[in-house]
């Protein structure tokens, strides 16, 4: 049986983009879930949301659109947590 996969799209609104503090908070959030969470620019390879260096390597600036994908037993919850993080966090929003 395959793991469920859930996807959504966000736009980073923070004027500083996805910087170290935001990446670290996102990693901490994603590590609470069993599911694998990735972020990617459309058409580009994904970065693991469990790795701050991978997230920083995306070089996300303000206005960047990202696809968020969660795969695993609690994928729906993980995806919702990431999307909500960007929607409610003063450093980034949906």
N, CA, C and O atoms as CSV, one atom per row, in Angstrom:
chain,resi,resn,atom,element,x,y,z
A,1,UNK,N,N,0.839,-1.180,0.000
A,1,UNK,CA,C,0.000,0.000,0.000
A,1,UNK,C,C,0.887,1.248,0.000
A,1,UNK,O,O,1.851,1.327,0.762
A,2,UNK,N,N,0.566,2.203,-0.841
A,2,UNK,CA,C,1.367,3.420,-0.934
A,2,UNK,C,C,0.928,4.436,0.120
A,2,UNK,O,O,-0.217,4.431,0.573
A,3,UNK,N,N,1.845,5.289,0.489
A,3,UNK,CA,C,1.548,6.339,1.459
A,3,UNK,C,C,0.735,7.429,0.788
A,3,UNK,O,O,0.926,7.708,-0.396
A,4,UNK,N,N,-0.173,8.050,1.536
A,4,UNK,CA,C,-0.924,9.162,0.953
A,4,UNK,C,C,-0.018,10.352,0.663
A,4,UNK,O,O,0.944,10.613,1.385
A,5,UNK,N,N,-0.345,11.059,-0.399
A,5,UNK,CA,C,0.407,12.247,-0.799
A,5,UNK,C,C,-0.574,13.415,-0.897
A,5,UNK,O,O,-1.635,13.307,-1.512
A,6,UNK,N,N,-0.198,14.520,-0.281
A,6,UNK,CA,C,-1.006,15.730,-0.338
A,6,UNK,C,C,-0.120,16.877,-0.799
A,6,UNK,O,O,1.055,16.959,-0.439
A,7,UNK,N,N,-0.714,17.776,-1.615
A,7,UNK,CA,C,0.037,18.898,-2.184
A,7,UNK,C,C,-0.747,20.189,-2.016
A,7,UNK,O,O,-1.976,20.188,-1.954
A,8,UNK,N,N,-0.013,21.284,-1.943
A,8,UNK,CA,C,-0.610,22.614,-1.928
A,8,UNK,C,C,0.447,23.585,-2.437
A,8,UNK,O,O,1.618,23.228,-2.564
A,9,UNK,N,N,0.036,24.797,-2.723
A,9,UNK,CA,C,0.969,25.822,-3.197
A,9,UNK,C,C,0.908,27.013,-2.262
A,9,UNK,O,O,-0.151,27.356,-1.737
A,10,UNK,N,N,2.057,27.640,-2.059
A,10,UNK,CA,C,2.151,28.839,-1.236
A,10,UNK,C,C,2.973,29.873,-1.997
A,10,UNK,O,O,3.723,29.542,-2.915
A,11,UNK,N,N,2.817,31.115,-1.600
A,11,UNK,CA,C,3.672,32.193,-2.089
A,11,UNK,C,C,4.314,32.834,-0.872
A,11,UNK,O,O,3.617,33.265,0.046
A,12,UNK,N,N,5.628,32.899,-0.860
A,12,UNK,CA,C,6.350,33.492,0.258
A,12,UNK,C,C,6.226,35.006,0.155
A,12,UNK,O,O,6.626,35.607,-0.843
A,13,UNK,N,N,5.669,35.613,1.195
A,13,UNK,CA,C,5.425,37.060,1.188
A,13,UNK,C,C,6.448,37.839,2.001
A,13,UNK,O,O,6.554,39.057,1.855
A,14,UNK,N,N,7.193,37.163,2.843
A,14,UNK,CA,C,8.179,37.824,3.687
A,14,UNK,C,C,9.178,38.594,2.819
A,14,UNK,O,O,9.707,38.054,1.848
A,15,UNK,N,N,9.429,39.834,3.167
A,15,UNK,CA,C,10.350,40.651,2.355
A,15,UNK,C,C,11.771,40.108,2.362
A,15,UNK,O,O,12.561,40.456,1.485
A,16,UNK,N,N,12.116,39.263,3.329
A,16,UNK,CA,C,13.445,38.655,3.396
A,16,UNK,C,C,13.466,37.238,2.838
A,16,UNK,O,O,14.504,36.577,2.874
A,17,UNK,N,N,12.341,36.766,2.327
A,17,UNK,CA,C,12.285,35.420,1.756
A,17,UNK,C,C,12.345,34.351,2.830
A,17,UNK,O,O,11.984,34.589,3.983
A,18,UNK,N,N,12.796,33.192,2.447
A,18,UNK,CA,C,12.910,32.070,3.381
A,18,UNK,C,C,14.336,32.081,3.920
A,18,UNK,O,O,15.227,31.434,3.371
A,19,UNK,N,N,14.535,32.825,5.001
A,19,UNK,CA,C,15.867,32.988,5.580
A,19,UNK,C,C,16.087,31.960,6.683
A,19,UNK,O,O,15.217,31.128,6.939
A,20,UNK,N,N,17.236,32.012,7.330
A,20,UNK,CA,C,17.637,30.976,8.285
A,20,UNK,C,C,16.651,30.774,9.427
A,20,UNK,O,O,16.339,29.634,9.769
A,21,UNK,N,N,16.158,31.845,10.020
A,21,UNK,CA,C,15.236,31.681,11.143
A,21,UNK,C,C,13.953,30.994,10.700
A,21,UNK,O,O,13.475,30.085,11.378
A,22,UNK,N,N,13.395,31.410,9.584
A,22,UNK,CA,C,12.172,30.800,9.069
A,22,UNK,C,C,12.432,29.337,8.704
A,22,UNK,O,O,11.621,28.463,9.012
A,23,UNK,N,N,13.558,29.076,8.050
A,23,UNK,CA,C,13.899,27.699,7.682
A,23,UNK,C,C,14.034,26.820,8.918
A,23,UNK,O,O,13.565,25.682,8.923
A,24,UNK,N,N,14.668,27.334,9.960
A,24,UNK,CA,C,14.844,26.565,11.198
A,24,UNK,C,C,13.506,26.270,11.864
A,24,UNK,O,O,13.284,25.159,12.345
A,25,UNK,N,N,12.619,27.249,11.896
A,25,UNK,CA,C,11.291,27.042,12.474
A,25,UNK,C,C,10.503,26.018,11.665
A,25,UNK,O,O,9.800,25.177,12.225
A,26,UNK,N,N,10.628,26.097,10.355
A,26,UNK,CA,C,9.931,25.155,9.483
A,26,UNK,C,C,10.444,23.729,9.676
A,26,UNK,O,O,9.659,22.782,9.702
A,27,UNK,N,N,11.745,23.580,9.808
A,27,UNK,CA,C,12.346,22.259,10.049
A,27,UNK,C,C,11.824,21.693,11.365
A,27,UNK,O,O,11.434,20.527,11.434
A,28,UNK,N,N,11.817,22.509,12.395
A,28,UNK,CA,C,11.327,22.060,13.699
A,28,UNK,C,C,9.875,21.608,13.606
A,28,UNK,O,O,9.500,20.588,14.184
A,29,UNK,N,N,9.071,22.354,12.891
A,29,UNK,CA,C,7.671,22.003,12.699
A,29,UNK,C,C,7.532,20.669,11.964
A,29,UNK,O,O,6.776,19.800,12.398
A,30,UNK,N,N,8.251,20.505,10.865
A,30,UNK,CA,C,8.121,19.312,10.038
A,30,UNK,C,C,8.648,18.050,10.719
A,30,UNK,O,O,8.173,16.949,10.444
A,31,UNK,N,N,9.610,18.208,11.591
A,31,UNK,CA,C,10.164,17.049,12.290
A,31,UNK,C,C,9.196,16.457,13.310
A,31,UNK,O,O,9.460,15.389,13.862
A,32,UNK,N,N,8.089,17.131,13.564
A,32,UNK,CA,C,7.064,16.609,14.462
A,32,UNK,C,C,6.220,15.527,13.792
A,32,UNK,O,O,5.466,14.824,14.464
A,33,UNK,N,N,6.343,15.391,12.486
A,33,UNK,CA,C,5.515,14.468,11.723
A,33,UNK,C,C,6.353,13.323,11.169
A,33,UNK,O,O,7.555,13.461,10.941
A,34,UNK,N,N,5.697,12.200,10.960
A,34,UNK,CA,C,6.364,11.047,10.364
A,34,UNK,C,C,6.522,11.218,8.859
A,34,UNK,O,O,7.433,10.650,8.257
A,35,UNK,N,N,5.654,11.986,8.267
A,35,UNK,CA,C,5.646,12.156,6.819
A,35,UNK,C,C,6.837,12.962,6.332
A,35,UNK,O,O,7.390,13.791,7.056
A,36,UNK,N,N,7.213,12.703,5.101
A,36,UNK,CA,C,8.268,13.452,4.428
A,36,UNK,C,C,7.614,14.682,3.797
A,36,UNK,O,O,6.626,14.572,3.071
A,37,UNK,N,N,8.180,15.848,4.084
A,37,UNK,CA,C,7.653,17.100,3.532
A,37,UNK,C,C,8.746,17.730,2.683
A,37,UNK,O,O,9.901,17.816,3.100
A,38,UNK,N,N,8.369,18.169,1.490
A,38,UNK,CA,C,9.308,18.852,0.607
A,38,UNK,C,C,8.696,20.157,0.115
A,38,UNK,O,O,7.476,20.313,0.063
A,39,UNK,N,N,9.569,21.084,-0.242
A,39,UNK,CA,C,9.175,22.340,-0.868
A,39,UNK,C,C,9.966,22.460,-2.160
A,39,UNK,O,O,11.131,22.067,-2.223
A,40,UNK,N,N,9.331,23.004,-3.187
A,40,UNK,CA,C,10.023,23.159,-4.467
A,40,UNK,C,C,9.428,24.306,-5.263
A,40,UNK,O,O,8.233,24.593,-5.191
A,41,UNK,N,N,10.288,24.943,-6.014
A,41,UNK,CA,C,9.818,25.892,-7.027
A,41,UNK,C,C,9.215,25.039,-8.147
A,41,UNK,O,O,9.686,23.928,-8.390
A,42,UNK,N,N,8.197,25.533,-8.821
A,42,UNK,CA,C,7.610,24.744,-9.907
A,42,UNK,C,C,8.667,24.332,-10.938
A,42,UNK,O,O,9.421,25.167,-11.439
A,43,UNK,N,N,8.708,23.049,-11.242
A,43,UNK,CA,C,9.613,22.528,-12.251
A,43,UNK,C,C,11.037,22.290,-11.778
A,43,UNK,O,O,11.894,21.908,-12.574
A,44,UNK,N,N,11.303,22.510,-10.493
A,44,UNK,CA,C,12.653,22.308,-9.973
A,44,UNK,C,C,12.657,21.175,-8.955
A,44,UNK,O,O,11.604,20.809,-8.432
A,45,UNK,N,N,13.840,20.611,-8.669
A,45,UNK,CA,C,13.911,19.516,-7.688
A,45,UNK,C,C,13.470,19.988,-6.299
A,45,UNK,O,O,13.712,21.135,-5.924
A,46,UNK,N,N,12.829,19.105,-5.543
A,46,UNK,CA,C,12.359,19.483,-4.211
A,46,UNK,C,C,13.474,19.511,-3.180
A,46,UNK,O,O,14.511,18.867,-3.335
A,47,UNK,N,N,13.228,20.278,-2.119
A,47,UNK,CA,C,14.139,20.350,-0.973
A,47,UNK,C,C,13.413,19.777,0.235
A,47,UNK,O,O,12.232,20.049,0.448
A,48,UNK,N,N,14.119,18.991,1.014
A,48,UNK,CA,C,13.537,18.405,2.211
A,48,UNK,C,C,13.281,19.489,3.255
A,48,UNK,O,O,14.158,20.301,3.551
A,49,UNK,N,N,12.073,19.490,3.804
A,49,UNK,CA,C,11.745,20.440,4.858
A,49,UNK,C,C,12.323,20.001,6.196
A,49,UNK,O,O,12.111,20.673,7.206
A,50,UNK,N,N,13.041,18.897,6.224
A,50,UNK,CA,C,13.717,18.435,7.437
A,50,UNK,C,C,15.167,18.915,7.477
A,50,UNK,O,O,15.893,18.623,8.427
A,51,UNK,N,N,15.587,19.652,6.444
A,51,UNK,CA,C,16.967,20.105,6.357
A,51,UNK,C,C,17.026,21.616,6.116
A,51,UNK,O,O,16.627,22.086,5.051
A,52,UNK,N,N,17.521,22.382,7.097
A,52,UNK,CA,C,17.598,23.829,6.881
A,52,UNK,C,C,18.496,24.203,5.704
A,52,UNK,O,O,18.206,25.163,4.990
A,53,UNK,N,N,19.573,23.463,5.493
A,53,UNK,CA,C,20.458,23.778,4.361
A,53,UNK,C,C,19.765,23.545,3.023
A,53,UNK,O,O,19.957,24.314,2.081
A,54,UNK,N,N,18.959,22.487,2.938
A,54,UNK,CA,C,18.207,22.231,1.707
A,54,UNK,C,C,17.222,23.351,1.437
A,54,UNK,O,O,17.063,23.789,0.298
A,55,UNK,N,N,16.564,23.814,2.487
A,55,UNK,CA,C,15.605,24.910,2.315
A,55,UNK,C,C,16.299,26.197,1.898
A,55,UNK,O,O,15.808,26.914,1.026
A,56,UNK,N,N,17.438,26.494,2.515
A,56,UNK,CA,C,18.179,27.704,2.154
A,56,UNK,C,C,18.701,27.632,0.722
A,56,UNK,O,O,18.807,28.652,0.041
A,57,UNK,N,N,19.027,26.419,0.270
A,57,UNK,CA,C,19.534,26.242,-1.097
A,57,UNK,C,C,18.480,26.577,-2.156
A,57,UNK,O,O,18.817,26.802,-3.318
A,58,UNK,N,N,17.214,26.611,-1.756
A,58,UNK,CA,C,16.163,27.002,-2.703
A,58,UNK,C,C,16.275,28.481,-3.087
A,58,UNK,O,O,15.729,28.904,-4.106
A,59,UNK,N,N,16.981,29.262,-2.270
A,59,UNK,CA,C,17.165,30.702,-2.507
A,59,UNK,C,C,15.824,31.406,-2.725
A,59,UNK,O,O,15.623,32.103,-3.719
A,60,UNK,N,N,14.921,31.205,-1.779
A,60,UNK,CA,C,13.568,31.753,-1.874
A,60,UNK,C,C,13.567,33.231,-1.477
A,60,UNK,O,O,14.006,33.598,-0.388
A,61,UNK,N,N,13.072,34.052,-2.372
A,61,UNK,CA,C,12.915,35.480,-2.111
A,61,UNK,C,C,11.428,35.794,-2.014
A,61,UNK,O,O,10.584,34.944,-2.298
A,62,UNK,N,N,11.120,37.002,-1.615
A,62,UNK,CA,C,9.729,37.424,-1.507
A,62,UNK,C,C,9.022,37.262,-2.856
A,62,UNK,O,O,9.555,37.645,-3.898
A,63,UNK,N,N,7.827,36.696,-2.819
A,63,UNK,CA,C,7.048,36.498,-4.035
A,63,UNK,C,C,7.262,35.143,-4.693
A,63,UNK,O,O,6.584,34.812,-5.666
A,64,UNK,N,N,8.196,34.356,-4.171
A,64,UNK,CA,C,8.464,33.032,-4.741
A,64,UNK,C,C,7.289,32.102,-4.467
A,64,UNK,O,O,6.798,32.013,-3.341
A,65,UNK,N,N,6.852,31.421,-5.501
A,65,UNK,CA,C,5.794,30.419,-5.366
A,65,UNK,C,C,6.455,29.069,-5.140
A,65,UNK,O,O,7.410,28.711,-5.829
A,66,UNK,N,N,5.937,28.325,-4.171
A,66,UNK,CA,C,6.479,27.012,-3.846
A,66,UNK,C,C,5.370,25.979,-3.795
A,66,UNK,O,O,4.247,26.265,-3.379
A,67,UNK,N,N,5.706,24.778,-4.224
A,67,UNK,CA,C,4.798,23.653,-4.059
A,67,UNK,C,C,5.226,22.908,-2.802
A,67,UNK,O,O,6.401,22.582,-2.637
A,68,UNK,N,N,4.280,22.641,-1.927
A,68,UNK,CA,C,4.530,21.883,-0.708
A,68,UNK,C,C,3.922,20.503,-0.904
A,68,UNK,O,O,2.749,20.380,-1.257
A,69,UNK,N,N,4.726,19.457,-0.673
A,69,UNK,CA,C,4.260,18.080,-0.822
A,69,UNK,C,C,4.562,17.335,0.472
A,69,UNK,O,O,5.666,17.411,1.012
A,70,UNK,N,N,3.558,16.620,0.953
A,70,UNK,CA,C,3.741,15.784,2.146
A,70,UNK,C,C,3.325,14.362,1.782
A,70,UNK,O,O,2.278,14.137,1.175
A,71,UNK,N,N,4.172,13.409,2.168
A,71,UNK,CA,C,3.899,12.002,1.867
A,71,UNK,C,C,4.176,11.172,3.106
A,71,UNK,O,O,5.263,11.227,3.680
A,72,UNK,N,N,3.174,10.401,3.507
A,72,UNK,CA,C,3.353,9.530,4.666
A,72,UNK,C,C,2.070,9.370,5.451
A,72,UNK,O,O,1.010,9.835,5.030
A,73,UNK,N,N,2.166,8.710,6.597
A,73,UNK,CA,C,0.965,8.369,7.361
A,73,UNK,C,C,0.198,9.576,7.907
A,73,UNK,O,O,-1.019,9.505,8.077
A,74,UNK,N,N,0.887,10.672,8.181
A,74,UNK,CA,C,0.209,11.875,8.682
A,74,UNK,C,C,0.413,13.054,7.721
A,74,UNK,O,O,0.566,14.203,8.136
A,75,UNK,N,N,0.407,12.730,6.443
A,75,UNK,CA,C,0.700,13.733,5.409
A,75,UNK,C,C,-0.285,14.890,5.406
A,75,UNK,O,O,0.114,16.045,5.253
A,76,UNK,N,N,-1.557,14.597,5.571
A,76,UNK,CA,C,-2.555,15.677,5.555
A,76,UNK,C,C,-2.267,16.677,6.684
A,76,UNK,O,O,-2.313,17.889,6.472
A,77,UNK,N,N,-1.973,16.166,7.872
A,77,UNK,CA,C,-1.697,17.029,9.009
A,77,UNK,C,C,-0.398,17.817,8.807
A,77,UNK,O,O,-0.327,19.001,9.135
A,78,UNK,N,N,0.610,17.160,8.273
A,78,UNK,CA,C,1.889,17.832,8.028
A,78,UNK,C,C,1.720,18.952,7.008
A,78,UNK,O,O,2.231,20.055,7.202
A,79,UNK,N,N,1.012,18.672,5.936
A,79,UNK,CA,C,0.789,19.689,4.910
A,79,UNK,C,C,0.016,20.870,5.483
A,79,UNK,O,O,0.376,22.025,5.254
A,80,UNK,N,N,-1.032,20.580,6.218
A,80,UNK,CA,C,-1.830,21.644,6.825
A,80,UNK,C,C,-0.981,22.497,7.756
A,80,UNK,O,O,-1.112,23.721,7.769
A,81,UNK,N,N,-0.110,21.857,8.535
A,81,UNK,CA,C,0.756,22.591,9.460
A,81,UNK,C,C,1.695,23.539,8.709
A,81,UNK,O,O,1.895,24.675,9.137
A,82,UNK,N,N,2.266,23.086,7.607
A,82,UNK,CA,C,3.190,23.923,6.833
A,82,UNK,C,C,2.437,25.084,6.182
A,82,UNK,O,O,2.885,26.228,6.251
A,83,UNK,N,N,1.313,24.798,5.560
A,83,UNK,CA,C,0.525,25.860,4.918
A,83,UNK,C,C,0.058,26.870,5.962
A,83,UNK,O,O,0.114,28.078,5.729
A,84,UNK,N,N,-0.400,26.379,7.111
A,84,UNK,CA,C,-0.827,27.281,8.182
A,84,UNK,C,C,0.342,28.104,8.714
A,84,UNK,O,O,0.174,29.274,9.057
A,85,UNK,N,N,1.513,27.501,8.782
A,85,UNK,CA,C,2.704,28.226,9.242
A,85,UNK,C,C,2.938,29.452,8.356
A,85,UNK,O,O,3.157,30.555,8.858
A,86,UNK,N,N,2.891,29.256,7.058
A,86,UNK,CA,C,3.114,30.379,6.143
A,86,UNK,C,C,1.960,31.379,6.188
A,86,UNK,O,O,2.165,32.573,5.968
A,87,UNK,N,N,0.749,30.898,6.470
A,87,UNK,CA,C,-0.420,31.784,6.524
A,87,UNK,C,C,-0.438,32.622,7.801
A,87,UNK,O,O,-0.866,33.776,7.776
A,88,UNK,N,N,0.025,32.049,8.928
A,88,UNK,CA,C,-0.095,32.731,10.213
A,88,UNK,C,C,1.204,33.343,10.723
A,88,UNK,O,O,1.175,34.191,11.614
A,89,UNK,N,N,2.326,32.934,10.180
A,89,UNK,CA,C,3.605,33.425,10.653
A,89,UNK,C,C,3.853,34.829,10.116
A,89,UNK,O,O,3.678,35.063,8.920
A,90,UNK,N,N,4.256,35.771,10.968
A,90,UNK,CA,C,4.494,37.135,10.476
A,90,UNK,C,C,5.674,37.215,9.507
A,90,UNK,O,O,5.846,38.221,8.820
A,91,UNK,N,N,6.489,36.155,9.451
A,91,UNK,CA,C,7.652,36.157,8.559
A,91,UNK,C,C,7.336,35.623,7.172
A,91,UNK,O,O,8.122,35.801,6.242
A,92,UNK,N,N,6.197,34.973,7.028
A,92,UNK,CA,C,5.839,34.356,5.754
A,92,UNK,C,C,4.347,34.113,5.741
A,92,UNK,O,O,3.746,33.878,6.790
A,93,UNK,N,N,3.742,34.164,4.573
A,93,UNK,CA,C,2.313,33.880,4.514
A,93,UNK,C,C,1.921,33.258,3.190
A,93,UNK,O,O,2.668,33.301,2.212
A,94,UNK,N,N,0.726,32.677,3.182
A,94,UNK,CA,C,0.211,31.998,1.993
A,94,UNK,C,C,-0.266,33.009,1.000
A,94,UNK,O,O,-0.738,32.642,-0.076
